[in-house]
Amino acid sequence: MKKYIIKRVFISLITILVLVSVVFALVRLIPGDPFASEKMTPEIKANLERYYGFDKPLIVQYFTYLKNLVTGNLGYSMFYPNLRVNDIIASAFPYSFDLGMRALSMAISFGLILGIVAALNRGKVLDFTCVLIAIIGTSMPDFIIGATLQYFFGIKWGLLPVAQYKGISYTILPSIALGFYTLALVSRVMRANMIETIQQDYIKTAKSKGISKLRVIIKHQIRNAIMPVITILGPIVAALLTGTFVIESIFAIPGMGRHYVQSIQNLDYTIILGMTVFYGSFLVVANMIVDLLYGIVDPRIRVSGE
Amino acid sequence: MEQSKFRVIGKNTEKMESISRPSLTYWKDAWRRMKGNRIAFFSLILIVLYIILAVVGPYMNEFDYTSTNVDKMNYFITSPQFKDMELIESIKDMFQTGHYFGTDEIGRDLWTRVWMGARVSLAIGFIATIINTIVGSIVGGISGYYGGRVDSIIMRIVDVLYGIPYMIVAILIMVVLGAGVTSLIIALVLVGWIGSARFVRGEVLKLKEQEFVEAAKVLGVKDRTIIAKHIIPNIMGLIITNLTMAVPRAIFAEAFLSYIGLGIAPPGCSWGVLAKAGVKLMRIHPYQLFIPAFFISTTMLALNLIGDGMRDALDPKLRNE
């Protein structure tokens, strides 16, 4: 187990390093001059370049950036020269995290219930309905779900607030919009797992021992079927994270996703660079935790990993 | 039973050996089962219909997808001039003008734009996925078949690349390359080949250990021939299924990138661009969102269902069910 953890952490560190290098190189490759403007004089430009360290050779810039990263400094915005990327993350991350957690818990709990209900009523109307919800959820892009929900619940029926993030009622629509894909994914996987476990011998054994039906379902079937859902947590976290880009823009939530999209539209390279590194590292670490969790839950994985 | 009711009608030795039904190859059998799957077959027809409309749709009325008309902005059956008319009448009226889906905020014909957008969205979806699959299959195939050091080097690289989030890299590449169809395809290929490489490698590893490959090796068949005649035909079905499942993901990625303003630059259009424009006007003219949303969703739905159907049709284990 120790060897497995060390290997996994090592790969993650390399991944983050590669990510940082690739992102750094890509951002430096972007054509155009970030300081180009009509009022720019050569002296001011030189000053600005010195301020951002652009007057030094690229390799020095790269190592300076790495050094700053290790100390947790992600740099300054180019659009708003006094704004630090760290400040943006500190103010915006709580919103995104809150939204993501709500979406995740909603999606996982309802997804599991849907999957279980579908599997227990296999071939019946209820199963069909659950499968339909799952198919719709995986086929509709989140920005369409978000905008549709906003139109019907917010504008047409006036049941829930359309935008911003100021209380429980404000969180409902964005959480549903963000979590719907995940809900569909979880219910699909759960249904398939449940159907697979039904055919297992230990279920027959449990039934023949005379255990009550409910107990077999809860203790034997669901418990075994729920484990593999952990494997899709990686893609789920990634989907939720990229989902926040559009959902936060649609619902005007002051989270990181909206800042990220705005900085892309402003071409504010340092913010793009800093936030990409943050997002990327966040995902890499999340994936690593999921992998380690799965290694703990299922011993077969870590044996084959060694 | 009386014996007299039965008689020998003769034996035809030639006919006894003949095969009474046409022999079914793997692909014919898969096609037969695919046709039997009504949902998948209907989805296939829908996608073919969309492709045909993407080709001919823009020529079905006299409008151009970029030309504007200030006299007919946001023209649809919900427009004020149709206020006192029956729904059927107003639809008829709208159809007579040639604007089957109405017009957008600067009077461009939405029907033409939807199908011009379909060209871009579908082309990106299919082309990016096909290139992905080819690159991924070659890398994964080499890695899986030859194994050893080549394999471990390639897989280490793939492991690291796989850990980097897909969308974030795509966004960055789009920022660097600028909006456009070519850069979208490049971005999607650069991040997409890794998945198919992993998948193909896994399949090749499984097949490599099978007896028929070993037998071919013992008989002195060249590597190239083994790959072409034994490995590829056996994983072709899985690769094609995987490809079908990846197309909706690519279409989604295009829509997503266009939505956040990185995909297709105006005046060009795609379904993502149309949806983005629609969201802006959702309060007053919701049809401008719901029309492109309908096409994006039904396309993704149909492709997912085709993929599901193909997985079932191409899986020999499910053959006799």
HADDOCK unambig.tbl for C-alpha pairs under 7 A between the chains (distance, minus, plus):
assign (segid A and resid 11 and name CA) (segid B and resid 160 and name CA) 6.72 0.50 0.50
assign (segid A and resid 15 and name CA) (segid B and resid 160 and name CA) 4.92 0.50 0.50
assign (segid A and resid 15 and name CA) (segid B and resid 163 and name CA) 6.37 0.50 0.50
assign (segid A and resid 15 and name CA) (segid B and resid 164 and name CA) 6.84 0.50 0.50
assign (segid A and resid 19 and name CA) (segid B and resid 164 and name CA) 6.58 0.50 0.50
assign (segid A and resid 26 and name CA) (segid B and resid 176 and name CA) 6.51 0.50 0.50
assign (segid A and resid 27 and name CA) (segid B and resid 176 and name CA) 6.94 0.50 0.50
assign (segid A and resid 29 and name CA) (segid B and resid 176 and name CA) 6.58 0.50 0.50
assign (segid A and resid 30 and name CA) (segid B and resid 176 and name CA) 4.64 0.50 0.50
assign (segid A and resid 135 and name CA) (segid B and resid 301 and name CA) 7.00 0.50 0.50
assign (segid A and resid 139 and name CA) (segid B and resid 297 and name CA) 5.62 0.50 0.50
assign (segid A and resid 139 and name CA) (segid B and resid 300 and name CA) 5.12 0.50 0.50
assign (segid A and resid 139 and name CA) (segid B and resid 301 and name CA) 4.89 0.50 0.50
assign (segid A and resid 140 and name CA) (segid B and resid 297 and name CA) 4.98 0.50 0.50
assign (segid A and resid 141 and name CA) (segid B and resid 252 and name CA) 6.50 0.50 0.50
assign (segid A and resid 144 and name CA) (segid B and resid 293 and name CA) 6.25 0.50 0.50
assign (segid A and resid 147 and name CA) (segid B and resid 279 and name CA) 6.54 0.50 0.50
assign (segid A and resid 238 and name CA) (segid B and resid 165 and name CA) 6.95 0.50 0.50
assign (segid A and resid 242 and name CA) (segid B and resid 167 and name CA) 6.89 0.50 0.50
assign (segid A and resid 261 and name CA) (segid B and resid 260 and name CA) 6.33 0.50 0.50
assign (segid A and resid 265 and name CA) (segid B and resid 261 and name CA) 6.90 0.50 0.50
assign (segid A and resid 276 and name CA) (segid B and resid 168 and name CA) 6.77 0.50 0.50
assign (segid A and resid 280 and name CA) (segid B and resid 164 and name CA) 6.39 0.50 0.50
assign (segid A and resid 280 and name CA) (segid B and resid 165 and name CA) 6.21 0.50 0.50
assign (segid A and resid 283 and name CA) (segid B and resid 165 and name CA) 6.94 0.50 0.50
assign (segid A and resid 284 and name CA) (segid B and resid 163 and name CA) 5.93 0.50 0.50
assign (segid A and resid 284 and name CA) (segid B and resid 164 and name CA) 6.84 0.50 0.50
